[in-house]
């Protein structure tokens, strides 16, 4: 039997760092020679190849151009490999994983993002376990020899999350990610236990890489006492075409005339507005309280249980996909890669 082939794509981040013994300074390893640093990889039943980004990036530097670079690398190698592991800084990993999930329509192979809190070249590193298990997951096949995972996912600290459902939760703990509104896809203990009914299956069979992100996107987080005049430029259609608002609780905002007028003008000019909650879990229910009825009246779109990372990248993606107002609204209103659960029930039925 031939070994499954996995491509490692090292973009940067802490995981790929080792310490120079003489100076103690951290520098990035060349993943082409990763076996020298993680000899355990030789014992895996996987044929591994690696490509490095030049230069490697701290993930705070990532932009849509870099997402496109990752997506293009996957596309160019799609037929030669059974799975992909993207090594990436953890800080913006949930943004990149969400963006890639939207880009890679019809994906039928695993794309597993991972990273670490401590460099792979340090004694207490979490990087080795994250790397080795991510590779095992990327190589995992079912009885028919088809990949088990066929979506963009994040593996971190013994858990596999849907990429567009997770969020970075801790700057310190090894358990750095959380998936607030969707079950984990797998948990790694003595064995890797997959939550089979949670795995995403696309009904499109051919990979289509869609790489237009429109950054005329803005994010506004509400807070009590907010003066909307300060944020007037976010509602200017010349600069912003899509606005994500992080509202209170189940999608609520102050009943503020200024906000109402800004929203009305923006939407009348063809701007799209997506409402997500700033709570750590749960969903938007527009119209449940008087403080969210305004959004329904004005045509603000409910983002239900989207994470901020998924909402912002979905907005950039949708604005890049089409310039048509109705098509933009339709795409934002539906779950296109399993990123959102549409919940129309009321708490008080
Ligand atoms: N600052 C780093 C980054 O996100 C942290 C990490 O690698 O986890 O690139």
Boltz pocket constraint, residues with backbone or C-beta under 6 A from the ligand:
constraints:
  - pocket:
      binder: B
      contacts: [[A, 12], [A, 13], [A, 14], [A, 15], [A, 57], [A, 58], [A, 59], [A, 60], [A, 88], [A, 89], [A, 90], [A, 91], [A, 92], [A, 115], [A, 116], [A, 117]]
      max_distance: 6.0
